[in-house]
Amino acid sequence: MRHVVFLIAVYVFNVQYAAANEIISPSNIVHDTTDIIIDTFTSCLDARTLLPCGWHADRHDATKFFLENEKGNYFVKIQTLGGTAAIGKSFEIDFQTTPFLAWRWRAHCLPLGGNETIKKKNDSGASVYVFFPGPLMLKKIIKYVWSSTLPLGTKTVSPYYVNLKIVVLRSGNNGLGEWLNERVNVLDDYKYFYGTVPQKSLGIAILSDGDNTNSKAEADYDDFIVYKN
């Protein structure tokens, strides 16, 4: 459960700090004027945390993240052995007008037997979280996941937190080691889970973990962009 508590805490305690210090990375891709670039990553590192500029983590998680360069392209790598690692970035997006979130990821190693519906196996090789305001200090969260075992297309709820909803985009070892593009309709997913339209988002987080299965998880993340259509 630690990673769920941490992710919620990031946006309770750090959202104002992150918003005040956010640096939007430039992109070498030509986009429509309605596109919103969350991050495509550059060589920029926060001198204090050594994390990509604008991103924040629990101090124990920071050592599990690496900003890497591959043929001139920067991206974030998460690597953990029997642990959990998550970083978040604050951003306010109206998904009612720009409903599509896209990114690239590349999983190298999935947690052995990970299953997001079972507490003792609740590990994810790669995942992207979108945060929204919720009741009191809690948040409404949608988690897009590359699962070790859950079937592609599964839509379910976390066994730890009722307002953490899960959508399985990739399953198993097919595609490991390859950069794969994802594009999700956050507005439709929010309406499916919560039965209403969302308020503006609070932020995004990425997480890979293997703490419940005591196994390795490793994945790369890049090019987070919001599109109108």
N, C-alpha and C positions, 0 to 999 in steps of 0.2 A: 504493500500500500504506500510505501514511502514516496514513490515517484508521483502518485496522484496528489498527495499532500503537498509535495514540493511545487508541482505545477500550479496548484491553486495559490500557494503562497507567493510565487513569483509575481502574480498579477494583483495580489492584495497589497504587497509591500513595495514592489519595485516599479509599478507602472508609471508613477509620476516621474521618478528618476529617469527611467528609460525614455519617456517621451521628451524630456528636457534635453537629453543628450543624444538623441537618435541621429545617425548619419545614414542617409540613403545612398547606397552605392550606385555609381553610374553603370550603364549597361552598354555592351558593344553590339546589342541587337536593336534593330529599328522597330519601334512600337507605335501603335496608334495612340493618339493623344488621350484617349480614354483609359489606356492601360495604366495600372498603378504598380510600380516596381517596389516590392517589399525589400528584396535584396538579391543581387546577383553575385555578390562578394568580390572583393578586391584584396589588395595586400594590406588593407587597413586593419590594424590590431589595436585594441584598447591597451594602453601602456600599463594600466592598473591591473586588469584582469587577464590580459593576453588572449582574450576572446575577440572574435570579429566585432568591429565597431557597431555599437547599437544593440548588441546581444548581451544577456545577463544569465548567470548561473549561480547555483549554490557553490560555495567555495570548495566543497569536496568534489564537485562535478567538473570543475574547470580543467583539471589535469587530464580529462578523458576526451578532450576536444582538440582537433588540430586543423589549422587553416593550411590547406595544401594547394600546390600549383602543378597542373598537368598540362603541358604544352601551351602555357600562357593563360590557362583558365583556372581561376581560384574557386575552391569549394570547401565545405566543412566536412571533416571526417569525425565520426564518433566510434570509439573503440573501447569496449569494456569487457572484462572477464569476471563473471559472477557479480557484476555491479549494475548500477543504473545511472544514466547520464541524460540530462535535459538542459537545454538553454532556450531562452525565450526572448522575443523582441516585441515591443509595444507598437501597435499601429491601430488606427481607427479607420475602418472601412465600412461603407454602407453597402452590404451585399444585396440589398434590394435593387440597387441600380447597377452594381458591378458584381454579378453573382458567381463568376468563375474564378477559382484559384488553381494555378498551375505551378508545377515544379518538376525538377528532375531528381532522381535518386538512384543509387547503386548499392545494393546490399551485397556484402561479401560473405557474411556468416550469420545465420539465424540461430536463436537460442533453441537448444535441443528440446523438442516437444512443447514449445511455447503455445499457450492457448489463452487468449484474452478473456475467455468466459469463466475460467477456473482460477481461483485465488492462488493456489499453490503452483500454478503453471503460467501465471499472468506476466509473460515477457513478450516483447516485440522486437524483431530485428531492426525495423525502421518504422517510424511513425511521425505524423504531422498533426499537431493540435491547433484548433482555432477556438479562441475564447470569446465569450459574450457575457454581458451583465446577467446576473441571476438574482435570486432572492437573498436579501441581507448581504452577507459578505461572500456568499458562495457564487460560483460561476456556472454557466451553461457551456459545455465543451463538446466539440465534435472531434473525434480522433480518426484519422485516416491511416491505415496500417498495412504493412507488409507482414503477414502472419506466417508463422511456421506451419500451422495445421488447419486453421479455420478456412472453409471454402471461399473462393472468390465470390464477391457479391454479398457476403454475410453482412447484415445490419443488426447490431445487438447493443446491449448495455453493459457497462463495466460491473463486475461483481463487487467492486469497492465503493462505487459512487453512482447514484441513480441518474445524475445529470451529466455523466460522462458517457456519450454515445459513440459507438464504434462502427466504422465502415471498412470492410476488407477490400483493398484494391489489388493486392498481390498475395499469392499463397504458395508456400513451399519453395523449393530450390530452383524452379524454372526461372531463368533470367539472372541468376546470381552472377555478379561480376560485370554486368552490363548496365550502362546508363539507360534508364527507362523514363519516359515522359508520362506525367500524370496531369489530368485536368478534371476537376470536380466542380459540381454545381452546389456550392455551399448553401445557397438560398433554398433549393429544393430539399437538400438533406436536412436543413434546420426545420423546415415546415413538416417534413416526414416525422421527425422525432418529437418536435415540440408543439406541432399543430397550429403554429402561428408564424408571423414573419419576425426576423431578428431585429434587435436594436443594433447600432453600430458596434463592430467588434472591438475587443480590448487588445488583442494581440495574437501572436502565433508562437508555437514552441515545436522543437524537434526532440525526439527521444529514441534511444536504443537502450535496451536493458536485458540482463540475464540473471538478475538477482534471485528470482524465485526458482529457476531451474538450475542455478549455479553453473551457467554455461556462458560461452562467448557470444557477443553480438557486435557486429561491425557494419557500418553503412556510411555512405557519402550523400551529401545533400547540396543542391544548387538551384539557382534561378527561380526564386519565388516571386510570382507575378499575378496580379489580379486583372481580369479582363471583363469588359462589359458584355461581349458576345463571342 
